[in-house]
Amino acid sequence: MHALPHDHTGNRIARLRTERQLTQKELQELSSLPISTVQKTEQGLLPLTPHVAACFARALRVSVATIVGQPYENELRADNLDALIHPIREALDVYDLGADPEINARDTAELHAQAERLCAAVRGGEIKTAASDVAGLIQEAASAAHEAATRDGWLTLASLYRTSYDVAAKLGFPDLAALSLARLDWAAQRGSDAVLGGIYQYLRALTHLREGQYRTGQRLITLGLSVLQQAEPSPERQVVTGQLHLGAAVMAGRTHDEELAHAHLSSAEQIAAETGEAASVHWLAFGPTNVKVHRVSVLAELDQYGDAVEASAGIAIPRDWPKSRTSHHYAELARAEMWTGNLDSAFRNLQKARQSAPQQAKYHPTVRDTYEGLEAAHRQFPESFLSFGSWLRSPR
């Protein structure tokens, strides 16, 4: 019995295919995937990978979010998160209306402190806290920025737009994430910050990565690196440059360009050797640890799952590392272990992903797809396995 019976990935893909009056063979031709992959995925016998999800999305002319079932509306409603999305949309729409006479905005220093608090909440896996507070702070900071017209004011507003991007991306609203990025760029330009401009291109590239638009993503990485050259040399510029290389490595791994992927990893590793652990710099978690966990990600994207698991063996997660990034790493490691057949260990890492950042893990497609893959293996798992599946759908 499926713990996620309402709409598992295979059923969803089959339904989208039949709605477009396509046969499995026609879907195979449009997606350039093996016919066995199409058949086994629809039957729920083959777990979805990011590469395969993107191939199905292109073939069916839908978003990757649609393929993986995002946004998870029932769960969002049960967790009272659905009601927080519309206020964020409204807040993003008043960006160019000037100072609001009905808002008595706090000074820039206080608003900056609040923006930093939300960045910390997102990295701590506290998505609901960030989602609850970001809309009101955006409106207040937008009014303050227009009134004062200072660099710090615009950059504080840009930070809050980044938080709205984080919330939207993690909860599965790609259109809202894209709109948030557009606002981030608008504010960053007014703050004249080339480093933040590089971060904007990095986040924009990640949006295209999730949608399987790898060529565009690589171009954005190149643009981001070019933008950073306009910034004065600084540790911040080094960190963002290194993070762009990590994003490019995952992008190349997903296109199975092994040589390019390892070249970007090598560049990031060299920069990390100079910066050391810089987890708090622009909240990017950059440093030697992030390079190591990205190497696991890249190997998995290259379908070298055994090597990915082996590469993870020597990783020691620092105690002060962002819980959100820790959870993401364990989710990716669980996926790699599932593909190597180490199902018990895969489930243990799913549990670690949940323990690190439960709100994030619950809405993470990799967690859900890996759970479905383990479930399809027809193994006799303990009661905790079914309880995990029930948690993915529950309000708590």
Secondary structure, DSSP 8 states (H G I E B T S, - for coil): --SS-S--HHHHHHHHHHHTT--HHHHHHHHT--HHHHHHHHTT-S---HHHHHHHHHHHTS-HHHHHT-S-HHHHHHTT-GGGHHHHHHHHTTTTS---TT-----HHHHHHHHHHHHHHHHTT-HHHHHHHHHHHHHHHHHHHHHH--HHHHHHHHHHHHHHHHHHHHHT-HHHHHHHHHHHHHHHHHHT-HHHHHHHHHHHHHHHHHTT-HHHHHHHHHHHHHHHTTS-S-HHHHHHHHHHHHHHHHHHHHTT-HHHHHHHHHHHHHHHHHH--BTTGGG--BSHHHHHHHHHHHHHHTT-HHHHHHHHTT----TTS-HHHHHHHHHHHHHHHHHHT-HHHHHHHHHHHHHH-HHHHHT-HHHHHHHHHHHHTT----HHHHHHHHHHHS--
